[in-house]
Amino acid sequence: MRAEPHDSRITPSPGIACRASIVAMLLWSLLETRWDLLYPMGKLHVAIIVFVKLVIAGIALAALCGSFAALAACAFCCVVSIVVTGATLPELYTLSRTFFYLSLVEVVVKTMAAVSISFYCAEDHAARDVEQGGWQMR
């Protein structure tokens, strides 16, 4: 039995803008590993960084395949990272301009990913609601 495209059990893969922003976020996360490991505090610190990068890569790859749970997790991770990194930006500006600009790029890339995922998910649910007639104006 072949499922129809509007079947609620099937999640189509994200659009090109959403995929591009997730790939950009993943690439930036992997690229910044160099600076994360610049001043390692020991084996545990390195292990934590590697573990987190693997988790982020797994979530991003699952999100690229269209997993709604992975898309939600990716957006959540991006928003948490934006808040945490954004709160440290003023302090970073006075301490190190290089790390300030690197963190600013991170905030922009993750904001782009979170917004594109949000638009994709909202568009997907809105289209399904309209097709199913789940809401009507009074």
C-alpha positions in Angstrom: 0.0 0.0 0.0 1.5 3.3 -1.1 0.9 6.3 1.2 -0.4 9.6 -0.1 1.8 12.7 0.2 -0.7 14.3 2.6 -0.7 11.3 4.9 0.1 12.5 8.4 2.4 9.6 9.0 4.9 10.8 6.4 7.1 13.8 7.1 8.5 15.3 3.9 12.2 16.3 4.0 12.8 19.9 4.8 13.0 22.5 2.0 16.3 23.7 0.6 16.5 26.8 2.9 15.9 24.7 6.0 18.4 22.1 4.9 21.0 24.7 4.0 20.7 26.4 7.4 21.0 23.0 9.2 24.1 22.1 7.1 25.6 25.6 7.8 24.9 25.1 11.5 26.5 21.6 11.4 29.5 22.8 9.5 30.1 25.8 11.8 29.8 23.4 14.8 32.5 21.2 13.3 34.6 24.1 12.2 34.6 25.7 15.7 35.8 22.5 17.3 39.3 23.8 16.5 38.8 26.7 18.8 36.9 24.7 21.4 40.0 22.4 21.7 42.5 25.3 21.6 42.8 25.3 25.4 41.7 21.9 26.6 41.6 21.4 30.3 42.2 17.7 30.2 40.9 14.4 28.8 37.4 14.9 30.2 37.1 18.3 28.6 38.1 16.9 25.2 35.7 13.9 25.7 32.8 16.2 26.5 33.4 18.4 23.4 33.7 15.4 21.1 30.6 13.8 22.6 28.6 17.0 22.2 29.8 17.4 18.6 28.7 13.8 17.8 25.3 14.4 19.4 24.8 17.6 17.4 25.9 15.9 14.2 23.4 13.0 14.8 20.6 15.4 15.5 21.4 17.5 12.4 21.6 14.4 10.1 18.3 13.1 11.4 16.8 16.6 10.9 18.0 16.6 7.3 16.2 13.3 6.8 12.9 14.9 7.9 12.6 13.6 11.4 10.2 15.9 13.2 11.7 15.1 16.6 15.2 15.8 15.3 14.0 19.1 13.8 12.5 20.1 17.2 15.7 19.0 19.0 17.8 20.9 16.5 15.8 24.1 16.9 15.8 23.7 20.7 19.6 23.3 20.8 20.0 26.3 18.5 17.8 28.5 20.7 19.6 27.4 23.9 22.9 28.1 22.3 21.8 31.5 21.0 20.6 32.5 24.5 23.8 31.3 26.3 26.2 32.6 23.7 24.3 35.9 23.2 24.5 36.6 26.9 28.3 36.4 26.8 28.8 38.5 23.7 29.3 41.9 25.6 31.9 40.3 27.9 33.6 38.6 24.9 33.8 41.9 23.1 36.0 43.3 25.9 38.0 40.2 26.4 38.8 39.0 22.8 37.5 40.5 19.6 38.4 37.3 17.7 36.2 35.1 19.9 33.5 37.8 19.9 33.3 37.7 16.1 33.4 33.9 16.1 30.6 33.8 18.6 28.6 36.4 16.6 28.9 34.1 13.5 27.7 31.2 15.6 24.7 33.2 16.9 23.8 34.3 13.3 24.1 30.8 11.9 22.1 29.2 14.7 19.4 31.9 14.5 19.1 31.2 10.8 18.7 27.5 11.5 16.1 28.0 14.3 14.1 30.4 12.2 14.1 28.2 9.1 13.1 25.1 11.1 10.3 27.1 12.7 9.0 28.3 9.4 9.2 24.8 7.9 7.4 23.2 10.9 4.7 25.9 10.9 4.2 25.7 7.2 4.0 21.9 7.4 1.4 21.9 10.1 -0.6 24.8 8.6 -0.8 22.9 5.3 -2.0 19.7 7.0 -4.6 21.6 9.1 -6.0 23.2 6.0 -6.1 19.9 4.1 -7.9 18.1 6.9 -10.2 21.0 7.7 -9.1 20.9 11.3 -10.1 24.5 11.9 -12.8 26.8 10.5 -13.4 30.5 10.8 -16.6 31.5 12.5 
